[in-house]
Every structure is written in C-alpha cells, then in structure tokens.
Amino acid sequence: MEEVHQLENGVRLLVQLIPETGESNFQYLIYNDNEKTIITVDCFNPDRALERVGDNQIVASLATHHHWDHVGGI
C-alpha cells in the first residue's frame, strides 16, 4: 500500500506500508521525494526496508514502542 501526500511547501511525501509479522504488524517507509530521504517507522526487518531504499538515504528510524516486532530492524 502506498499513500502520496503533497504538502503546501511543494514537498511530496510517499508513505509505503510493508506487511511483516502477519496481518497485524507493519513497518512503514516515509519518502521525501524532493530530498531523496527516508524515515523508517517500526522497522522490524531491515532487509525488507533496504530492498526499497533505491537511491534514497535513510535519515531516521522511529519506533512506536519497544516490542521486538517494532524495533528488531533498528
């Protein structure tokens, strides 16, 4: 699943959901197309995230809480 958000300042953000441990856990990648940067959210599996990085650079990784299925990839 992908969502595109166009911000007022011209920045285009792409949010990509990556299913992980079944249907209830996901990790997210938030792309800033203008700056070619990514923020990961609840990165459980770094390999799955890195497959999607392309020519972008990961600049931050956020976790919503401390469970292994939300921080395993940090």
C-alpha positions, 0 to 999 in steps of 0.5 A: 500500500502506498499513500502520496501526500503533497504538502503546501511547501511543494514537498511530496511525501510517499508513505509505503506500508510493508506487511511483516509479522502477519496481518497485524504488524507493519513497518512503514517507509516515509519518502521525501521525494524532493530530498531523496530521504527516508524515515523508517517507522517500526522497522522490524526487518531491515532487509525488507526496508533496504530492498526499497531504499533505491537511491534514497538515504535513510535519515531516521528510524522511529519506533512506536514502542519497544516490542521486538516486532517494532524495533528488531530492524533498528 
